[in-house]
Amino acid sequence: MPNASLMLTDSGGIQEETTILGILCLTLRNNTERLITIRLRTNTLVGNKPKKCHKGIIRKRIPKYWDGKAAQRAVKVLLKKL
């Protein structure tokens, strides 16, 4: 996946992974539980209509805090509380 420029999927997990990796994602479903990927326009729902796929060229944005540093931020907060 890291070498892909576009991913077609029906997996919610893949929708998140492609967002983090900066890969465009087209989801072959009519809905998603990963709404942030839709709001950020890193993912487009195309349903089961292949003709909609060509409209799936979208800009990439990684959500704030999806940087793999949650543990460091949590430790920082805990240390301030102690």
C-alpha positions as CSV (number, residue, x, y, z in Angstrom):
1,M,0.0,0.0,0.0
2,P,2.7,2.6,0.7
3,N,3.6,2.7,-3.0
4,A,0.1,3.1,-4.2
5,S,-1.3,6.4,-5.5
6,L,-4.9,5.3,-5.3
7,M,-6.7,2.7,-3.4
8,L,-10.1,1.1,-4.0
9,T,-11.6,-0.6,-0.9
10,D,-14.7,-1.5,1.0
11,S,-12.7,-1.7,4.3
12,G,-13.1,1.0,7.0
13,G,-9.6,0.3,8.3
14,I,-8.1,0.9,4.8
15,Q,-9.9,4.2,4.6
16,E,-8.0,5.3,7.7
17,E,-4.7,3.9,6.6
18,T,-4.8,5.6,3.3
19,T,-5.6,8.9,5.0
20,I,-2.5,8.6,7.2
21,L,-0.3,7.5,4.2
22,G,-1.6,10.3,2.0
23,I,-3.1,7.9,-0.6
24,L,-6.3,8.8,-2.3
25,C,-9.1,6.4,-1.4
26,L,-12.3,5.4,-3.2
27,T,-14.6,3.4,-1.1
28,L,-16.9,1.0,-2.9
29,R,-19.8,1.4,-0.4
30,N,-22.7,3.7,0.1
31,N,-21.8,4.6,3.7
32,T,-18.8,4.6,6.0
33,E,-18.2,4.7,9.8
34,R,-15.0,6.7,9.1
35,L,-16.7,10.0,8.4
36,I,-13.6,12.1,9.1
37,T,-12.0,10.7,6.0
38,I,-15.0,12.0,4.0
39,R,-15.0,15.4,5.7
40,L,-11.2,15.8,5.0
41,R,-11.8,14.7,1.4
42,T,-9.1,12.0,1.6
43,N,-11.8,9.4,0.8
44,T,-14.8,9.4,-1.5
45,L,-17.8,7.0,-1.3
46,V,-18.5,5.7,-4.8
47,G,-21.0,3.0,-3.9
48,N,-21.3,0.1,-6.3
49,K,-21.3,2.3,-9.4
50,P,-17.9,2.0,-11.2
51,K,-18.6,5.1,-13.3
52,K,-18.4,7.2,-10.2
53,C,-14.8,6.2,-9.6
54,H,-13.5,8.7,-12.2
55,K,-14.9,11.5,-10.0
56,G,-12.8,10.3,-7.1
57,I,-9.7,12.4,-7.7
58,I,-9.6,14.3,-4.4
59,R,-7.0,16.3,-2.4
60,K,-5.1,14.8,0.4
61,R,-5.1,15.9,4.1
62,I,-4.1,14.0,7.2
63,P,-6.3,14.7,10.2
64,K,-4.7,16.6,13.1
65,Y,-3.2,14.2,15.7
66,W,-3.0,11.2,13.2
67,D,0.7,11.5,13.4
68,G,1.6,8.4,15.4
69,K,2.5,10.4,18.5
70,A,-0.5,9.8,20.7
71,A,1.6,8.1,23.4
72,Q,4.0,11.0,23.7
73,R,1.1,13.4,24.0
74,A,-0.5,11.3,26.7
75,V,2.7,11.0,28.7
76,K,3.1,14.8,28.5
77,V,-0.4,15.3,29.9
78,L,0.1,12.8,32.6
79,L,3.4,14.3,33.7
80,K,1.7,17.8,33.9
81,K,-0.9,16.3,36.2
82,L,1.6,14.7,38.5
